[in-house]
Amino acid sequence: MRLCSWFCCLILLEYSILLHELCHAVDDCHSGHGEDFKGICQAVGLEGPARMAHASEALQVRLMTIGQKLGPYPHQAIVFPPPRASNLSRNKAKCPQCGYEVTLLKRWASYGAPICPKDNLRMEELALSIPAADTDEEAKEKERQAEREIRRAIS
């Protein structure tokens, strides 16, 4: 069976994985990937080793039919919040004598560099070095390259 696009392959993979997990639910997770689980997988049309059970050709056709009837997901894409800022993106201060280093919060950085607790000297603020971010064009090109690799892999 030749699929029309790589997107169809991804959808089939999602359905196949979901069906695999539903087989675990039917078994109530009692037999892991043992013989009982394998029997349930074969009954619904999954084939191959139980740990990597995948949809047979007949099941793939049935899953695609079900997917077409269901239509698109009934919600927008899930957007996760951006990761919290790490200490790498914050200003730092370092003692010139012993090398003790601290991270400065914006609130306290406005008062100036802190004093080293060991040497009682004013610490030096370190320049913040942020790695250069990819430009929009570079990001788009990387995305296009990834799409080409996926298409090449499934064709």
N, C-alpha and C positions, 0 to 999 in steps of 0.2 A: 504494500500500500504506500503510495507516494503522497506525502502531505503537501498542502499548498504552500505553506510558509513555515518559517521557524517559530512563529507565534503559535501556530497550531500545535507544534511539538511541545512548547512550554505548557500550553493548556492541558494537553494529554498527560504530561508528566505530573502536573498538579493533581489532576483527577486520579491518576494512578496511585500517587502517594496518599491521597485522601482515602482511597479505597483500601489501601494497605493498612492504614491506621484504623479504619472502621472494622477491619477484620480483627485487629487487636481488641477493639471494644467488644465485639461479639464474643470473643474468647475470654473476655474480662481479664486479659493479660495473664492468664494462668499458665499457658504453655510457652511463653516467649515466642521463639521462632521454630518450635518443635513440630512434631507430626500432626497434632490436632490443628495447630495454626495453619500448617501447610494444606491440610484438607479443606479448611474454610476458604483459603485463597484460591485453590483450584475450583471450588464450587462456584465462586463468583467470577472466575475467568482470569485470575492472575496466574502467571506462569513464571518459571525460573526458580532459582534458590529462594527459600522463604525470606531470608534477610534482604534480598534485592528483588522481591517479586514485582513484576511489571505486567502491564495489560497485554493480553493476547491480541491478535489482529481483530478477531470478532468483537472483543471487548472495546478495543479502540474505536471501532465504528460506532458501537453503542454509546460510548462515552461522548463522542463528538455529536451524536444526535441529541443526547440529553443536554449537552452544553449549548447547542443551537436553540433548543426549546427554552432553556433557562434565560438566555440572553446575557447581556453584560452584567457585571457585578452591580448590585443596587446601591452602591455608594461610591464616593470619590476615592481617589488613591489615599492611602494612609500616609500622612506626612509626619515623620517623627520630629521632635524638637531638636534644634541644633545642639551639638555637644557643648557642655559647659567649658568655659575658658580654662585652660590649664596654666600652670605656673610658667610655662614657656613664653606665654604672651604677656606676662606682667613684668613691670620694672623690678629690678633687683638692686641691692646695695651690697658692697663688699668692703670688709675692713682692709686697709692697705698694709697693716702689719701682720695680722695672723691669718687673713684670708677667709674669715667667717663671713658667710653670705646669707642674706635674708631676702624674702620676697616683699615688695612694697605694695600695699593697697593704694588705690588712687586717693582715697580720703586722707591717708597719712603722708603720702608722697608730697602733697602740696605744702606740708610744714617743713620739708627738707629731709635730708638723709638722717637716719637714726645714728645713735652712738653705740659703738661696739661695747658689749657688756664685759668683755675680758680686758681690753686695752684702754677703754675709756676715751677712744678717739672717734671723731666723726667719720662715718663710713662714706665711701665714694659710690655715687649712683652709676650703675652700669648702663651702657647704651643698649636699648632694646633692639635685637636683630631678629626681624621676621623674615622667614624664607619667602621668596617671591612667589606669588600665587599665579596659577595658570591663567592666561587670558581666555576670554570667551571663545576665541577662534581655536586655541589649542585644545580646550575642553571639548568643543564640538568635533574636532578632528579625531580625538581619542575615542569619542563615542561612535563616530562613523567607522573607525577602524575595528572596534569591538563588534559592531553589527556585521561587517564584512567577514570577520573571522567566524562568527556564529553561523552565518549563511553558508560559508565554505565547509564548515564542519558537518552540517546536516544534509548537504546536497550530495 
